[in-house]
Amino acid sequence: FYYPSSAGKGIDIYLMDGGLITNHEDFNTSERTITCDAISKEEDEFPDHGIMVTSMAGGNIYGVSKKANLHMIAIDFSDDSVLRALDFIKARAKPNKTIISMSFAGNYYSQAEDEKHKELINEGIILIVCASNENMNCCAPKDDPDFISPVGYRRAIVVGATDTDVYGNGYYRASYSNYGDCVDVFAPGTVIFPDLSEGSRKNSDDASGTSCSTPIVAGIAA
């Protein structure tokens, strides 16, 4: 992929996930904002998933949009915390300069969430969500037992994952990645990100999934 030299400068990327620790070289900064606000009361000592998505979106070492402002909104992934996080972001968002990246999924339909997505889009906010990792069609209607949120609301940019190997002239869908007519784009599904579990400012780890490809697309969008 490629992105302009502006690298997201002046754009706010909000990531809704388990939290963030910034004690790593990937998050050193003096020219942009990197924040973490908690919607949930639950605490995770090492929120690896949240660290990973933030790193992919705009980390100094591993990220795409290295000049964008990064805002982690820590949630517990319940319907209530998701809605409160979206309201929190809406109150602070700059129209046409705000992106929300959501690397999570649920097997439920929420009319409140669906309508909130519509509100945010009408405010000029870009929503980017993961297709999830069940190797299935993720585009079932809301009354179907296979419905998956938030992808099934069909309001956001939906991201699937590609494999790491090149076959012939291109990449193929990763074996775990969901698919369907609501999936808009595929991006790399295996990444390297900061590992803070041992207190190091330089260690790294790897992960795979549409959770990884989604913040990459958010970074490119910025």
N, C-alpha and C positions, 0 to 999 in steps of 0.2 A: 504494500500500500504506500501511498505518498500523501503528504499534507503540505500546505503552504508554509512559508518561513515565519508567518505570524504565529504559528503553533498554538493557537487558541488564546492569544493575549487579549485580555478584556472580557473573556467569556467565562461564565460560571458553570462548572460541572458539579451537580449534586449527585451523590452516590448514596443510595439507601441500602444499608447493610448492617453487619454486626458491630461495627466500630472501627477505630483506627488508632494506631500508635505511630507517631512520626519520628521516633528516635532512630533514624536510618538515613544514610546518605541519599537515598532515593527521594527523600522529602525535605532536604535542606533547601531553604529558599530565603531570599530577602527582597525579591522583586515581584512576588505574587502572594496570594493568601491561600493557606491550607488550614482548614478548621475541622472540628468534630463537635457536633451537637447531639445530645442524647434525647431521644423520644421515649425509649424504653428504660426501665429501671434495672433491667438485667445487665450484668457485667460479664465480660469475657476477657480473661487476663491477656490472651494473645489472639485477637480477632483476625486470624489468618485470612479468612475470606474477605473481610473488609479491607485489610491491608492490600491484598492482591488486586481487588477491583480498582482501588485508588491508584495503585502503582501503574496498572495497565492504562488507565485513562490519562495520567499525566505525570508519572514519576520522572525524576531527573535522569535516572539511568535506564529504566525499563519501559517508561511510558511513551505515549504518542504525543499528547498535547502538553509540551513541557513548559508552556507559559500560561496555561489556563489556571484560573482559581479553582481549587478543589475543596469541596465541602462534603464531608461525611455526615450523614444523618443516621445515627445508631438506632436501630429498631429491633423488635423481637419477632418480626414477621407475622404478627397477628393482624387481623383485619383492622382493628382499632389503631394499632401503632402505624400501620401503613397510611391510613387516612390522616392521622395527625401529622405524620411526616410530610405528606403532600400539601396539607394546609400550611404547615410551617414554611415550606419552600415557596408556595404561591404568594405568601405575604412578603417575601423578600426578593422574588424573581424580577429580573429585568427582561421585558419583552424582547424576543428575538436575540437575546444574548444569554439564555439559560437553557441548559440541557439536564435532564434527569436520567440517570442510568440505574436500571433495576435488574439485578442478577438473582432473581428468586422467582418461584412459581408456586401455585397452590391449586388444589382440585376443588375449587368452589367459585361460584359466581356471586359477586357483590355489586348490587345496583349502585350503591353509594360510591364504590371505587370506579365503576364504569362511568358514572356521571362526573366524577372528579377528574378523570382523564380528559373528558370532553372539555371541562372548564379550563384546564391547564393548556390544552392545545389552542383553545380560543384566545388565551392570553399571550400566545406567541411563544410558548414553551415547547421544546422538543423532548419527546419521551422515547427512550430506547430500552427495550426489554429483551430478556433471553428467551429462546425457544424452548429451553429445558432439555433434559438428557435421557429421555426414555426410549429413543429410537422409534417414535410413533408420530402420527399426524397430530399436531398440536392445535389444529384450527377448528375443533368441534364447536358447534353452537352452544349457547348458554344453557339450553335445556338437555344437553347430551351428558351422560355420565362420564364421558372422557374430556369434558370441558377443562381447560387449563387457564388460570389467570396468572398475570395480567395479559398474556399474549392473546387470549380469546376475546378481549374487548375490541380488538382490531382497530385501535386508535394510535398505537405507537409503532415505531420502527422495530421490527422483530428480527433478532439476530440468531442464526444457527452457527455451527462450528465446522471448520474444515480440518481434515487430517494434516499431519505434519509432512507426509511424503508426497512427492510429485509423481503423478501417474500420467505418462504421455506428455500432453501439453498443459496440464493444469492440476489443481488440487481437487480432491473429492470430499464429499460430505463425510464428517467423522462418523464412525459406526454408532456412537451413542446419541448423536444430535437429532433432535426432533426436526420435522419437516412439514410441508403443507403449503397451501396457496396463500397463507397469511405471513409466511416467512419472507422477509424483504431482502435479506443480504446474509452472506456467510463470511466469517472472518476466522483467523487462526484460533484454534481451540486449545493449544498447549503453550504455556507461557512460563517464564521465570519471573519471580517476584521476591521482595525482601523477606527474610526469615528473622524474626526478632525473638524467637523462643529462648535463645541462649544469651540474650542481651547484647548481641553483636550489632554494630552499625554497618556491617558489610556482608553478612551471610545472605545466602539466597536459597530458594526452594523452587519447586516446579508444581504446576497444577494443570488439569485439563477439564474442559467443559464449556458449555455455552455461557457460563458465568464469566469465563475468561474473554471470550470473543466479544461480549456485549460492551464492556468498557473500552475496548479497542475502537469499536465503531463510535462510541461517544467521543473519544479523543479525536478521531478523524472528523467528526461532525463539527467539533469546536474549531 
